[in-house]
Amino acid sequence: MAVEKHITRAVAKMAQKVGLDFELDFGSNCPCYHIKKTTEFDKDYVVPYHVHLQYPDREKYLFAPTQSFFQRWLREVHNIHIGIDFDSHGWGFFITEMDNPKADINWSNDNYETYEGALEGGFKIALRDYVK
């Protein structure tokens, strides 16, 4: 069984701006990694420092939950659904606002090599255009 992928540093930075790290506090049940702000901070992967949000130095970390947890947070807290689709060109995503399902859906024009890559692309667009 594969280990579930966590969101990237780029998505974690965007999510921090809309308050993700302060909306959630799991204590010892935290399903996440945290990215420590060090010289490695600019790399686009999660360094697995596992600390909990009640630590007094939480400002030194970015919260990086699993992709499925982050997708659920967007759905349950912000009413944004990100779906993934596959065709002959590769993986893509679509975004819809759940409280207005008849509104136009934002489809990706990009073709991603992996499901997880398409999900990350959807996260970035959702955070940029839908989450305020």
TAUR-V543254 format. One line per field, one symbol per residue. ss: DSSP state (~ for helix, > for strand, _ for the rest). phi: phi as a letter, one per 40 degrees, with the letter a starting at -180 (. if undefined). psi: psi as a letter, one per 30 degrees, with the letter a starting at -180 (. if undefined). A space follows every 10 residues. Layout:
ss: ???
phi: ???
psi: ???
//
This chain:
ss: _____>__~~ ~~~~~~~__~ ~~~___~~~_ _>>>>>__~~ ~~______>_ _______~~~ >>>>>>~~~~ ~~~~~~~~_> >>>>>>>__> >>>>>>>~~~ _____>>___ _>__~~~~~~ ~~~~~~~~~_ __
phi: .cccccccdc cccccccbgd cbcbabfcbc cabbcccbcc ccccaccccb bbcccccccc bbcbcccccc cccccccbfb bbbbbbacch cabbbbccca cccdcccccc bccbdccccc dcdcccccbb cb
psi: klkkklllee eeeeeefgge fffkjfbfgj hllkjkjaff ffkhlkkijj llffkfhfff lkkilleeee eeeeeeeghk kjlklkaffa klllkkkffi fflkkjkkfl jlfleeeeee eeeeeeeefe k.
//
